[in-house]
Amino acid sequence: MDFKFGPDEENFREEIRAFCRAELPAGWGNAAYNDREESPKELGLVAREFQRKLAGKGWLTLAWPKEYGGLGAGPMQQLVYNEEMSALRAPGFGGMGVAMVGPTLMLHGTEEQRRRFLGPIARGEMSWCQGFSEPGSGSDLASLQTKAVQDGDDFIVNGQKIWTSGAHRADYCILLARTERDVPKHKGISYFLMDMKSPGITITPLTNMLGSEAFNQLFMDNVRIPRSNLVGELNRGWYVTTTTLDFERSGIQRIVFAETLLDDLIAYAKERRDGGRLIDRSAVRHKLAELKIEFAVGRLLSYRIAWMQGQGLVPNSEASVGKLFSTELQSRFAVAALSLLGPSGMLARGSARVPADGRFSSYYLAAVSYTIAAGTSEVQRNIIAQRGLAMPRD
């Protein structure tokens, strides 16, 4: 097997690097740049302007068909783009709209829905959130209880969602609701596009361990959604949902971003301090080498998924393999990093004598959620067993 990329992909890789060097501020992605006093507001402005330029080049929606605002690029070219943007820690992704909503609408949406939503998504003008999980419905997503009742040309929605990332900034929400109760649970769910400015929506932020309010609770009290915002067939939203989840679980970004942190850790281990260099300890070298090998495996799993997509295949269980391996590896890496750094590695960014600018303590806290978000590791193992290995459910 030839693991090399072709000349077209390698030329595109260099084009991406040159564009990022020209359009991003010097030092972008480094802790020294991001931790400046003015950084939160400035970073947001830079990111939005950068994404506007990406949209102008068609790169935000690189693999989308040209008629929907993309460039019609193949999966391998998209993989190279994702790989480089993640390695550079660049704000080069269009969020949920580009990665999940747009591709789902291309497969399951009406032509009218595609005309309304795909253009604004491709231009970076519309942000989205995901109304799937509920307080009593996480891993068993089909047990959700939010209900939608048809009333003329509308559906009236009542219920609650939780862990709704970015709901406080989103323009629209992809929402799952139960539209039929007297059927098996997977067959009574419908998939909607909900305007987040609709009357009856209440958003309550949830502060996580990092002090961020990225998560939210979402309450719906007699919220009206037009029937024209129903995606796919009524009561068959589960099949649309699995498409969205497959797109969410694919991608090389998790592996590449974490590997940039591993490279930071290796660089830190090579620095000489009072007690010498960490890298001079054989146990440290072995652990770092082991992690580097595992990250290489994660990349190959992502390459396989992209190759399958390029062959017109649907990487269902393969997407779960990639998601399971990468998030479990991220968790192991976070633990290993703090173990190598010692007690000072747990200090927060900005603390005196904190190693590596405190990046690893933050990463350790964030990594707790990685094996849960987008489907827990247990769910991924079930998908791999049933759809990949054809094992019985009992």
C-alpha positions as CSV (number, residue, x, y, z in Angstrom):
1,M,0.0,0.0,0.0
2,D,1.2,3.5,-0.9
3,F,0.7,5.8,2.1
4,K,1.9,8.9,0.2
5,F,-0.4,11.7,-0.9
6,G,-0.4,12.6,-4.6
7,P,1.1,15.8,-6.0
8,D,-2.3,17.5,-6.1
9,E,-2.8,16.9,-2.4
10,E,0.7,18.0,-1.5
11,N,0.5,21.2,-3.6
12,F,-2.8,22.0,-1.9
13,R,-1.2,21.4,1.5
14,E,1.5,24.0,0.7
15,E,-1.2,26.4,-0.5
16,I,-3.0,26.1,2.8
17,R,0.1,26.7,4.8
18,A,1.0,29.8,2.7
19,F,-2.5,31.2,3.1
20,C,-2.5,30.7,6.9
21,R,1.0,32.4,7.2
22,A,-0.3,35.4,5.2
23,E,-3.7,35.7,6.9
24,L,-3.2,34.8,10.5
25,P,-1.3,37.0,13.0
26,A,2.2,35.9,13.8
27,G,2.2,33.6,16.8
28,W,-1.4,32.5,16.3
29,G,-2.2,29.3,18.3
30,N,0.7,29.8,20.7
31,A,-0.1,30.3,24.4
32,A,1.9,33.5,24.5
33,Y,-0.3,35.0,21.8
34,N,-3.7,33.6,23.1
35,D,-3.1,34.7,26.7
36,R,-2.7,38.4,26.1
37,E,-5.1,40.6,27.9
38,E,-7.0,41.6,24.8
39,S,-7.1,38.1,23.3
40,P,-10.7,36.9,23.9
41,K,-12.3,39.7,21.8
42,E,-9.4,39.9,19.4
43,L,-9.3,36.2,18.8
44,G,-13.0,36.2,18.0
45,L,-12.6,39.0,15.5
46,V,-9.6,37.4,13.8
47,A,-11.4,34.0,13.6
48,R,-14.5,35.5,12.0
49,E,-12.5,37.5,9.5
50,F,-10.4,34.5,8.7
51,Q,-13.4,32.3,8.1
52,R,-14.9,35.0,5.9
53,K,-11.8,34.8,3.7
54,L,-12.0,31.0,3.7
55,A,-15.6,31.2,2.6
56,G,-14.6,33.5,-0.2
57,K,-12.2,30.9,-1.5
58,G,-14.8,28.1,-1.1
59,W,-12.6,26.3,1.4
60,L,-15.1,26.3,4.3
61,T,-17.2,24.0,2.2
62,L,-14.4,22.5,0.2
63,A,-16.0,19.1,-0.5
64,W,-19.5,20.4,-1.1
65,P,-20.9,20.4,-4.6
66,K,-20.3,23.6,-6.5
67,E,-24.0,24.3,-6.8
68,Y,-24.2,24.5,-3.1
69,G,-21.3,26.9,-2.6
70,G,-18.4,24.4,-2.4
71,L,-15.6,23.4,-4.8
72,G,-16.6,19.8,-5.3
73,A,-13.3,18.5,-3.9
74,G,-12.7,14.9,-3.1
75,P,-12.5,13.4,0.5
76,M,-8.7,13.2,0.4
77,Q,-8.4,16.9,-0.4
78,Q,-10.8,17.6,2.4
79,L,-8.8,15.5,4.7
80,V,-5.6,17.4,3.8
81,Y,-7.4,20.6,4.6
82,N,-8.6,19.4,8.0
83,E,-5.2,18.0,8.8
84,E,-3.4,21.3,8.1
85,M,-5.9,23.6,9.8
86,S,-5.8,21.4,12.9
87,A,-2.0,21.3,12.9
88,L,-1.8,25.1,12.6
89,R,-4.6,25.5,15.2
90,A,-6.3,27.7,12.7
91,P,-10.0,28.7,12.9
92,G,-10.5,27.0,9.6
93,F,-13.8,25.1,10.2
94,G,-17.3,26.3,9.7
95,G,-18.6,24.6,12.8
96,M,-21.6,22.3,12.9
97,G,-23.3,23.8,9.9
98,V,-20.5,22.9,7.6
99,A,-19.5,19.6,9.1
100,M,-23.0,18.1,9.9
101,V,-26.0,20.1,8.9
102,G,-25.1,20.9,5.3
103,P,-24.1,17.3,4.4
104,T,-27.3,16.0,6.1
105,L,-29.5,18.4,4.1
106,M,-27.8,17.4,0.9
107,L,-28.8,13.8,1.5
108,H,-32.2,14.2,3.3
109,G,-33.4,17.7,2.8
110,T,-35.9,19.1,0.3
111,E,-34.7,21.3,-2.5
112,E,-36.3,24.3,-0.8
113,Q,-34.4,23.6,2.4
114,R,-31.1,23.3,0.5
115,R,-31.8,26.7,-1.2
116,R,-32.6,28.4,2.2
117,F,-29.8,27.0,4.3
118,L,-26.8,25.8,2.3
119,G,-25.9,29.2,0.9
120,P,-25.7,31.0,4.3
121,I,-23.8,28.0,5.8
122,A,-21.3,28.1,3.0
123,R,-20.8,31.8,3.4
124,G,-20.2,31.5,7.2
125,E,-23.4,33.5,7.9
126,M,-25.4,31.0,10.0
127,S,-24.4,29.2,13.2
128,W,-26.0,26.0,14.5
129,C,-26.5,23.9,17.6
130,Q,-27.6,20.3,18.2
131,G,-30.8,19.6,20.1
132,F,-30.3,15.8,20.6
133,S,-29.5,14.9,24.2
134,E,-31.9,15.3,27.1
135,P,-31.5,15.0,30.9
136,G,-32.8,11.4,30.8
137,S,-31.7,10.5,27.2
138,G,-28.1,10.5,26.4
139,S,-26.5,7.3,25.3
140,D,-30.0,5.8,24.6
141,L,-30.8,8.8,22.4
142,A,-34.0,7.1,21.0
143,S,-35.6,7.3,24.4
144,L,-36.0,11.1,24.1
145,Q,-39.2,12.6,25.3
146,T,-39.4,16.1,23.8
147,K,-42.6,16.0,21.8
148,A,-43.8,17.7,18.6
149,V,-47.6,17.8,17.8
150,Q,-48.8,18.8,14.4
151,D,-51.1,21.8,14.3
152,G,-52.0,22.8,10.8
153,D,-48.8,23.8,8.9
154,D,-46.8,23.9,12.1
155,F,-45.5,21.5,14.8
156,I,-45.8,22.6,18.4
157,V,-42.8,21.5,20.4
158,N,-42.5,21.1,24.2
159,G,-39.5,19.6,26.1
160,Q,-36.0,20.0,27.3
161,K,-32.5,19.5,25.8
162,I,-29.2,19.5,27.6
163,W,-25.5,19.8,26.7
164,T,-26.5,22.0,23.8
165,S,-23.1,23.4,22.8
166,G,-23.3,26.9,21.4
167,A,-27.0,27.3,21.8
168,H,-26.5,30.9,23.2
169,R,-24.9,31.9,19.9
170,A,-26.8,29.7,17.4
171,D,-29.2,30.9,14.7
172,Y,-30.8,27.5,14.2
173,C,-30.9,24.1,16.0
174,I,-31.2,20.6,14.5
175,L,-33.8,19.2,16.8
176,L,-35.1,15.7,17.5
177,A,-38.6,15.3,18.8
178,R,-41.1,12.5,19.3
179,T,-44.0,12.7,16.9
180,E,-45.5,9.3,17.5
181,R,-45.6,7.4,20.8
182,D,-47.4,4.1,20.1
183,V,-44.6,2.7,18.0
184,P,-41.1,1.3,18.8
185,K,-39.0,4.2,20.1
186,H,-36.7,4.5,17.0
187,K,-39.7,4.8,14.7
188,G,-41.5,7.7,16.3
189,I,-38.8,10.4,16.1
190,S,-38.7,13.3,13.6
191,Y,-35.9,15.7,12.7
192,F,-36.5,19.5,12.6
193,L,-34.7,22.7,11.9
194,M,-35.7,25.1,14.6
195,D,-35.2,28.9,14.5
196,M,-33.5,29.8,17.8
197,K,-35.3,33.2,17.8
198,S,-38.7,31.5,18.0
199,P,-41.0,32.5,20.9
200,G,-41.0,30.0,23.8
201,I,-37.3,29.1,23.7
202,T,-35.3,29.6,27.0
203,I,-31.6,29.0,27.1
204,T,-29.8,28.4,30.4
205,P,-25.9,28.2,30.4
206,L,-24.0,25.4,32.1
207,T,-20.6,26.2,33.4
208,N,-18.1,23.4,32.9
209,M,-14.9,22.5,34.8
210,L,-12.9,24.9,32.6
211,G,-15.1,27.8,33.6
212,S,-16.6,28.0,30.1
213,E,-20.3,28.4,29.3
214,A,-20.2,26.5,26.1
215,F,-22.9,24.0,27.2
216,N,-26.5,25.0,27.7
217,Q,-29.9,23.7,28.7
218,L,-32.6,24.4,26.2
219,F,-36.3,24.6,27.2
220,M,-39.1,24.7,24.7
221,D,-42.6,25.8,25.7
222,N,-45.1,25.6,22.8
223,V,-42.5,26.5,20.2
224,R,-43.8,26.5,16.7
225,I,-41.8,25.0,13.9
226,P,-43.1,25.2,10.3
227,R,-43.7,21.8,8.7
228,S,-41.4,23.0,5.9
229,N,-38.6,22.7,8.5
230,L,-39.2,18.9,8.8
231,V,-36.2,17.0,7.4
232,G,-36.9,13.7,5.8
233,E,-40.1,11.8,6.5
234,L,-42.3,12.3,9.5
235,N,-41.5,9.7,12.2
236,R,-38.4,8.6,10.3
237,G,-36.0,11.1,11.8
238,W,-33.8,8.4,13.3
239,Y,-32.5,7.6,9.9
240,V,-31.6,11.2,9.3
241,T,-30.0,11.3,12.8
242,T,-27.6,8.5,12.1
243,T,-26.4,10.3,9.0
244,T,-25.7,13.4,11.1
245,L,-23.9,11.3,13.7
246,D,-21.7,9.6,11.1
247,F,-20.5,13.0,9.9
248,E,-19.9,14.1,13.5
249,R,-17.8,11.1,14.3
250,S,-15.7,11.3,11.2
251,G,-12.6,13.5,10.8
252,I,-9.0,13.8,11.6
253,Q,-9.2,17.0,13.7
254,R,-9.2,15.2,17.1
255,I,-6.0,13.3,16.4
256,V,-4.1,16.1,14.8
257,F,-4.9,18.8,17.4
258,A,-4.0,16.4,20.2
259,E,-0.7,15.5,18.4
260,T,0.3,19.2,18.3
261,L,0.0,19.1,22.1
262,L,2.1,15.9,22.2
263,D,4.8,17.7,20.2
264,D,4.6,20.6,22.7
265,L,5.1,18.0,25.5
266,I,8.1,16.5,23.7
267,A,9.7,19.9,23.3
268,Y,9.1,20.7,27.0
269,A,10.7,17.3,27.9
270,K,13.8,18.3,26.0
271,E,14.3,21.5,27.9
272,R,16.9,21.5,30.6
273,R,15.8,22.5,34.1
274,D,17.1,22.2,37.7
275,G,16.6,18.4,37.7
276,G,17.9,17.9,34.2
277,R,15.8,16.9,31.2
278,L,12.7,14.8,31.3
279,I,13.6,13.2,28.0
280,D,16.8,11.7,29.5
281,R,14.7,9.3,31.6
282,S,14.1,6.1,29.7
283,A,10.5,5.7,31.1
284,V,9.6,9.2,29.7
285,R,11.1,8.4,26.3
286,H,9.3,5.1,26.1
287,K,5.9,6.7,27.0
288,L,6.4,9.5,24.5
289,A,7.3,7.1,21.7
290,E,4.3,4.9,22.6
291,L,2.0,7.9,22.3
292,K,3.6,9.0,19.0
293,I,2.9,5.6,17.6
294,E,-0.7,5.6,18.7
295,F,-1.3,9.0,17.1
296,A,0.1,7.6,13.9
297,V,-2.4,4.8,14.1
298,G,-5.2,7.3,14.6
299,R,-4.1,9.2,11.5
300,L,-4.3,6.0,9.5
301,L,-7.8,5.3,10.7
302,S,-8.8,8.7,9.6
303,Y,-7.1,8.2,6.2
304,R,-9.1,5.0,5.8
305,I,-12.4,6.7,6.4
306,A,-11.5,9.4,3.8
307,W,-10.4,6.7,1.3
308,M,-13.8,4.9,1.8
309,Q,-15.7,8.1,1.2
310,G,-13.7,8.6,-2.0
311,Q,-14.7,5.1,-3.2
312,G,-18.4,5.9,-2.6
313,L,-18.6,3.8,0.5
314,V,-20.3,4.7,3.7
315,P,-17.9,4.5,6.7
316,N,-20.5,3.7,9.4
317,S,-18.7,1.3,11.8
318,E,-15.4,2.7,10.6
319,A,-16.4,6.2,11.7
320,S,-17.1,4.7,15.2
321,V,-13.8,3.0,15.2
322,G,-12.0,6.3,14.4
323,K,-14.1,8.2,17.0
324,L,-13.5,5.5,19.7
325,F,-9.8,5.2,19.2
326,S,-9.1,8.9,18.9
327,T,-11.1,10.0,22.0
328,E,-9.8,7.1,24.1
329,L,-6.3,8.1,23.0
330,Q,-6.9,11.7,23.9
331,S,-7.9,10.7,27.4
332,R,-4.8,8.5,27.8
333,F,-2.6,11.2,26.5
334,A,-4.1,13.8,29.0
335,V,-3.4,11.4,31.9
336,A,0.1,10.6,30.6
337,A,1.0,14.3,30.2
338,L,0.1,15.3,33.8
339,S,1.9,12.2,35.0
340,L,5.1,13.2,33.2
341,L,4.8,16.8,34.3
342,G,4.3,16.0,38.0
343,P,2.2,17.9,40.5
344,S,3.0,21.3,38.9
345,G,1.3,20.1,35.7
346,M,-2.0,20.5,37.5
347,L,-1.5,24.2,38.0
348,A,-3.8,26.5,36.0
349,R,-2.6,28.7,33.2
350,G,-1.1,31.9,34.6
351,S,0.1,30.3,37.9
352,A,3.7,30.7,39.0
353,R,6.0,27.9,37.8
354,V,3.3,26.2,35.7
355,P,4.9,24.1,33.0
356,A,4.1,24.4,29.3
357,D,2.0,27.6,30.0
358,G,-0.7,25.5,31.7
359,R,-1.9,24.0,28.4
360,F,-2.0,20.4,29.8
361,S,-4.0,21.0,32.9
362,S,-6.7,22.6,30.7
363,Y,-6.5,19.8,28.2
364,Y,-6.8,17.2,31.0
365,L,-10.1,18.8,32.2
366,A,-11.5,19.1,28.7
367,A,-10.5,15.5,27.8
368,V,-13.0,14.1,30.4
369,S,-15.8,14.9,27.9
370,Y,-14.2,13.6,24.8
371,T,-15.2,10.0,25.3
372,I,-18.8,11.1,26.0
373,A,-19.5,13.8,23.3
374,A,-20.8,12.6,19.9
375,G,-21.7,9.2,21.5
376,T,-20.0,7.5,24.4
377,S,-17.3,4.9,23.9
378,E,-19.8,2.2,25.0
379,V,-22.1,3.3,22.2
380,Q,-19.3,3.2,19.7
381,R,-18.4,-0.3,20.8
382,N,-22.0,-1.4,20.3
383,I,-22.0,0.1,16.8
384,I,-18.7,-1.6,15.9
385,A,-20.0,-4.9,17.2
386,Q,-23.4,-4.9,15.5
387,R,-22.7,-3.1,12.2
388,G,-19.0,-3.8,11.7
389,L,-18.7,-7.3,13.1
390,A,-22.4,-8.4,12.6
391,M,-22.5,-9.7,16.2
392,P,-26.0,-10.3,17.7
393,R,-27.5,-7.9,20.1
394,D,-28.2,-10.5,22.8
